Amino acid sequence: MTRFAWSGVAAAAAGAALGIGYALASPAGDVTPPPTSRMGPFAGSPLGICRGRVPGNVGARLAELQRYADEHRVQPVDNPLGSDDPGVDLMEKLGLLEGHLMIGKMLVDANKVSDGLPHFGHPVRELYDYIKPAIEKRKLRSYDAQLKALEAEVRASGPGGKTGALYSAAIAWVGEVRQSIPAARRSDGKFILETIALLLEDAAEDFGESLENGRIVNTVEYHDAMGFTIYAKALLTAYRPQADAFAKGRIDRVMAEIDGAMAAFPALVPPPRPAKSVSQMKGHAARVKDLTK
């Protein structure tokens, strides 16, 4: 989900050696494709050594590598599951975080603590770092320690103990961060629908990762996708009474797409075989995205 801003030799080397996608841009800023060969000018360089090649003249090759890096700026590839709009991106990440907490709480309350526990770990281990810069920029209170405390309480007490209180406090904190997005944006129908489209894309991606050979084998990913879709529906439901002119003509169609995606999750216990295909799930997201135009 993240975007990496690398530069110079390290970026070119890491991108080629690890197979990480990147776009090469000329000094004027126009994007040009990477070299036809995966190694490009790197054959015979230390990158070549990593692939079992013996360099002919290491010094010359390193000089060539440096010249190549100096002539190109490495730009990050757009994240297909995020937005270039910082507000939409933050709104999406907060939705992912809250979706994790929501599905985790549903599982724990159903006495499926082992299934629910990962969804209390993901917010602090996978998502908090994405939103941390926005939290610091807005001078909001940090919350990673409290998220860790919630996870520990779920592990120790399941649905009992302080789990309920810590969960409610975490949801309230997510709301605080969301409130830091200007009200004009949060009331903008296009902004809300763009966020929902991203959440459905995320759900489709994770739903696909739950499948293997036509069966649901990864319940964590299934529940990830379920939580994101549940949150998307909650977001649209909450927004409906104040929908602006842009959203009013689209909101019923968006809700129909969310309900269509929800059909992939007939119960907390996943069915042996999926109720929806990945292409159908992606279709729901794509149609919502089209409605944002």
ZIZI-V438879 format. One record per backbone hydrogen bond with DSSP energy under -1.0 kcal/mol. CO is the residue of the C=O (numbers start at 0). NH is the residue of the N-H. Records with the same first field share a line. If there is no record, write none. Layout:
# ZIZI-V438879
CO->NH / NH
This chain:
# ZIZI-V438879
6->10
7->11
8->12
9->13
10->14
11->15
12->16
13->17
22->74
23->31
24->72
25->28
29->25
31->23
38->41
41->44
44->48
45->49
46->50
47->52
48->51
56->60
57->61
58->62
59->63
60->64
61->65
62->66
63->67
64->68
65->69
66->70
72->24
74->22
78->81
84->88
85->89
86->90
87->91
88->92
89->93
90->94
91->95
92->96
93->97
94->98
95->99
96->100
97->101
98->102
99->103
100->104
101->105
102->106
103->107
104->108
106->111
107->110
111->115
112->116
115->118
116->119 / 120
117->121
120->124
121->125 / 126
122->127
126->129 / 130
127->131
130->134
131->135
132->136
133->137
134->139
142->146
143->147
144->148
145->149
146->150
147->151
148->152
149->153
150->154
151->155
152->156
153->157
156->159
159->162
161->165
162->166
163->167
164->168
165->169
166->170
167->171
168->172
169->173
170->174
171->175
172->176
173->177
174->178
176->179
177->180
181->184 / 185
182->186
184->187
187->191
188->192
189->193
190->194
191->195
192->196
193->197
194->198
195->199
196->200
197->201
198->202
199->203
200->204
201->205
202->206
203->207
204->208
207->210
209->216 / 217
211->214
214->211
217->221
218->222
219->223
220->224
221->225
222->226
223->227
224->228
225->229
226->230
227->231
228->232
229->233
230->234
231->235
232->236
233->237
234->238
235->239
238->241
239->242
243->247
244->248
246->249 / 250
249->253
250->254
251->255
252->256
253->257
254->258
255->259
256->260
257->261
258->262
260->263
261->264
271->215
276->280
277->281
278->282
279->283
280->284
281->285
282->286
283->287
284->288
285->289
286->290
288->291
289->292
